[in-house]
Amino acid sequence: MLSPLLAIIVTLAAYKMAMYAAARFPIIQPVLVASVCAWFIWWVINGDWDAYRLGGDWISFWVGPATVALAVPLAKQIREFAHIWRGVLLGVGAGCAVAILTVFGLGLLFGTDDVLTKSMLTKSVTTPIAVELSKNIGGVPALAAFFTALTGIVGIAFARPLLALVGVKDDWAIGIAVGTSAHAIGTASLNRVSQVQTAASSVAMIMAGVVTAIYLIPFSL
């Protein structure tokens, strides 16, 4: 029991250090730095990855409630959302379709294994949904979680700079783009920037989970 508890402490400490570093150096991506730090510290002091997985399961349990908590900013912006929900739904639907088609395109280009492709199809939705969808369509949940985290890290690194480069400045547009492509990790990163962007990203993330599940129905039959 001590090793899983130690794994939780190491993970939280690594994330705290990463957040402190990111506060001083904004270019740093906390999730990426925390992952590397946690891996290195655990490799040095223990190295039992089965025990670390058990500790990670306790943390993963709270991912769902934490994701739901991201809807709080949306509640504050609900009146504005009521006027634009059709456009939001259209944008999220198009974004989810592009995410899935991109995976198929890359799979064909590089000749990836069918199981690997199915594990990547859910990469743009939040982790709890991605894992369950991956199980239903024949993917590997662990790989799905990895690709989901990787997508979120890449999203927070490039989404906002890329949107700024092409001239997208509207808070709702930025939030919808980030929430659709970078799920909870991207949404959490916006919480330090704008409550409106966080609200938009939250609703996009929720819609993306539903829309992606609908798109993937043929793969679960």
Number of C-alpha atoms within 10 A of each C-alpha: 8 9 17 20 16 17 25 21 14 21 23 15 15 23 21 14 16 21 19 12 17 16 12 9 10 10 10 15 18 22 21 16 18 22 14 14 19 20 17 13 15 17 12 9 10 13 13 13 16 11 18 21 16 17 22 17 14 14 14 15 11 10 16 13 10 13 20 12 12 21 18 13 20 21 12 13 16 14 10 12 18 9 10 11 13 11 11 20 17 10 18 26 19 14 22 25 15 13 20 20 13 13 19 18 13 12 17 12 9 8 11 13 11 13 14 15 22 27 28 27 26 32 29 32 34 28 27 18 21 26 23 17 27 27 16 17 19 16 22 20 22 14 19 29 24 16 20 29 23 17 21 29 20 17 24 22 16 11 19 18 12 12 16 12 10 8 9 14 12 12 16 21 17 21 27 29 25 32 35 32 31 30 31 28 23 29 30 19 22 24 16 10 10 14 18 21 27 31 29 30 35 31 26 30 31 22 21 30 23 15 19 24 21 10 13 18 12 9 12 12 7
